[in-house]
Amino acid sequence: FYAGSPALTRHAYGKGTAYYQAAALGAAFQRDFYAGLVGRLGLPRALDCELPADLAVQRRVSSSHEYLFLQNFSAEERTLALPASGYFDLLQQQSIPGALRLSAWDSTVLRRAF
């Protein structure tokens, strides 16, 4: 980045903190930075397991179900061993027996009853 200028800044505001990244710091930095934030803030994981590289998961819950939105941001297939049973793939309309395979650049939505 510019000599003498910070590549990452932090600013406390109210009860929170804002971060500004002013450079392309690479995937390894991003993983470490966000893992550190998640750990310090005590944020729960969307899934209680390690995710394959380039697989993103977002979790939403209703009064009776959890929904997982999975996206494979890779040019290669990814397999995810689900940490619990009872997931149903809403796009494929089929039960998932324990491991989910996502093709390159694929996405899906899973549902599981509480």
C-alpha positions in Angstrom: 0.0 0.0 0.0 1.1 3.6 0.2 4.3 4.0 2.2 3.7 5.2 5.7 -0.1 4.6 5.4 -1.9 1.9 7.3 -3.3 -1.1 5.3 -5.9 -1.8 8.1 -7.4 0.6 10.6 -9.7 0.1 13.6 -12.1 2.7 15.0 -14.2 2.3 18.1 -17.7 3.8 17.7 -20.4 3.6 20.3 -20.6 0.0 21.5 -18.9 -1.4 18.4 -15.8 -1.2 16.3 -15.4 -0.5 12.6 -12.5 -1.8 10.5 -11.3 -0.4 7.2 -9.1 -2.5 4.9 -7.3 -0.2 2.5 -5.3 -2.9 0.6 -5.7 -6.4 -0.9 -4.2 -8.4 1.9 -4.8 -11.9 0.6 -6.8 -14.9 1.5 -4.6 -16.1 4.4 -4.8 -12.7 6.1 -8.6 -12.6 5.6 -9.0 -16.1 7.2 -6.8 -15.2 10.2 -8.3 -11.7 10.6 -11.9 -12.9 10.6 -11.2 -16.0 12.7 -9.6 -13.7 15.3 -12.7 -11.5 15.3 -15.0 -14.4 15.6 -13.0 -15.8 18.5 -12.7 -12.5 20.4 -16.4 -11.7 19.9 -17.5 -15.2 20.8 -19.7 -15.5 17.7 -21.3 -18.9 17.1 -20.5 -20.7 13.9 -23.3 -21.4 11.3 -22.2 -25.1 11.5 -20.2 -26.7 14.3 -17.5 -28.1 12.0 -14.6 -27.1 9.9 -15.6 -26.0 6.4 -13.8 -26.9 3.2 -11.9 -24.1 1.5 -14.1 -21.7 -0.4 -17.4 -23.0 1.1 -19.6 -20.4 2.8 -22.5 -21.2 5.1 -25.1 -18.8 6.4 -27.7 -20.0 9.0 -31.2 -18.7 9.7 -33.7 -20.1 12.2 -37.5 -20.0 12.6 -39.5 -21.3 15.5 -39.3 -24.9 14.2 -36.5 -25.2 11.7 -33.0 -24.1 10.9 -32.0 -23.2 7.3 -28.5 -23.4 5.9 -27.6 -21.5 2.8 -24.4 -23.0 1.3 -22.3 -21.6 -1.5 -19.3 -23.2 -3.2 -17.0 -20.3 -4.3 -14.5 -22.8 -5.9 -14.0 -24.2 -9.4 -13.8 -27.6 -7.8 -16.4 -29.8 -6.1 -16.5 -29.6 -2.3 -17.8 -32.2 0.2 -19.1 -31.2 3.6 -19.6 -33.8 6.4 -22.7 -32.4 8.2 -22.3 -32.5 12.0 -26.0 -33.6 12.5 -28.6 -35.7 10.8 -32.0 -34.7 9.5 -31.1 -32.2 6.8 -33.3 -31.9 3.7 -32.1 -30.2 0.5 -34.8 -27.8 -0.5 -33.5 -27.3 -4.1 -33.0 -31.0 -4.9 -36.0 -32.1 -2.8 -34.1 -34.9 -1.1 -32.7 -35.9 2.3 -29.0 -35.6 2.9 -27.5 -38.7 4.4 -24.6 -37.1 6.3 -22.3 -35.6 3.6 -23.2 -32.9 1.1 -21.5 -32.6 -2.2 -21.5 -29.3 -4.0 -20.3 -29.0 -7.6 -18.1 -26.1 -8.6 -19.8 -22.7 -8.1 -22.9 -24.5 -6.8 -25.2 -23.5 -4.0 -28.1 -25.0 -2.1 -30.4 -24.5 0.9 -30.8 -27.1 3.6 -33.6 -27.4 6.2 -33.6 -29.3 9.5 -36.4 -29.5 12.1 -35.5 -28.7 15.7 
